[in-house]
């Protein structure tokens, strides 16, 4: 049985939470990617040309490269302290609040945007946005 961390459902584009740093703290300018948004992957063009810095990062959880048959074959992540270290990339950009609505649209209804702890190579942990498999989809499948 997997234990889900507290998940924050993403605000609708245009809502105050989208650009208010007081609600999500320093995560507002960071995004952890583990699949198609990583540099060199199929959707990396969505983040190309945007001012920012890339570095390696890691979250705890479970990832399935095919999304447990729920995402049209795309990778999906579930956060869990009981999971393994999932390697990915951490993108930090002052433009993040502006580009999140476009990324939300790309990710689609199978994913939610949440805030997670990401471990940098230095061991420092920072908060960042991450796209996760909607928990209700997995429970429907296992139902």
N, C-alpha and C positions, 0 to 999 in steps of 0.2 A: 504494500500500500504506500503510495506516495503522499508526502505531506506538502501541501502548497503553502508557500509563503504568502503573506498578505499581498493581495494584488490590487492595484489601483487601476480602475478602468479609465481609459483615456477620455479626456474631454472632447466634445464635438468641436471641429474647427471653428474658430472665431470666439469661443467662450473665453472668459477672463483667465481661466486656469492655463490656457494655451501659452500665454506670454507673461504670466505673473510669477517671477522668481521666488516670491515669498511662499508660495504653496509647495513647490517641489525643490527648493533650495538650489544647490549647485548642479543638480542633475539637469536643469533646464538647458544647459549648453552641451550635454554629452549624450552620445548614442553608442550602445554596445551592439555590434553586429556579428552574427555567427553563420550566416548563410549567403544568400544571393546579393546582399548589399555590400559585402566585403570587397575591397579593392581587387580587381581582376575577375570578379564573378559576373554573372549575367545581368544583374541590375545595378552594378557599380556606377553606371553613368548617372544615376539619380543623385549621387554625391560628388561626382567629378566637377571640378571648377568652383567648388564652394570653399571659401577660406576656412582653414582649420588644420588641426594636427591629428595624425593617426599614431596609435601605439597599440601594442599587444595588451590584451586583457583576458580575464577569466571569470566566469560565474559558476556557481554550484547548481547542478540540476541534471536533467535528462534531455537529450536531444535525439531526435530521430530524423535521419536525412530525408526520409519520405513522408514525414509528418503523420505517422501512424495511420496512413490512408485517409486522412481528413483534410489535407491541404492541397490536393491536386499534385502531389509528389514533391512539394517543396519542404525544406527543413522546418522543423518546429521544436520549440524549447519549452520545457516546464521547469520552473525554478524549484529547487528542493535542497535543503541542508543535507539530506541523505544522499544526494546525487553525486556525480563525479564532477571533476573540473572540466568545464566546457570552454575551450579556447576560442577566441574571436579577436575582434579589433574594436578599439575604443576610439571614437571620433569626437573631438572637441571643437566646437565652432560657435562663434557669437551669432551666427545665422540660424542656429538650430530651431529657435521658436518659429521662424519664418518658413522653414522647409518641412516641419513636422506634418502639416496638413497634406502635403504631396506624398510623403512617406506613408501616412495613414491610408490614403487612397490606394497606393500601390499594394500595401500589405493585405488589404481586403478584410472581409468579415470573419475569416477564420482566426485572426490574430487580434490581440489587444496590446496596447502600448502601456507599459508599466514602468515603475522605477525599481531598479535592482542595485545591489552592491556588486561592484566590479573590482577585482583585484588586479592592480597593475603589476608589471614585472618587478618593480621595486618592493612589492609587498603591501604598499599603501592601498587601502580600499576607498573607493569613491562611488558616489551614486550616479547612475546614468539611466536614460531611457533604454528600454529593450522591448522588442516585439515577442510576445509569447503566444503559444497556442491557447485559445479560449478554453478555460477549464471545463465549461459545460459541454463542449464538443467531445472531450475525452470521456467524460462520465456518460454521455449518451452512447458512445461506442461501446463502453464496457458494461452499460446498463443491464 
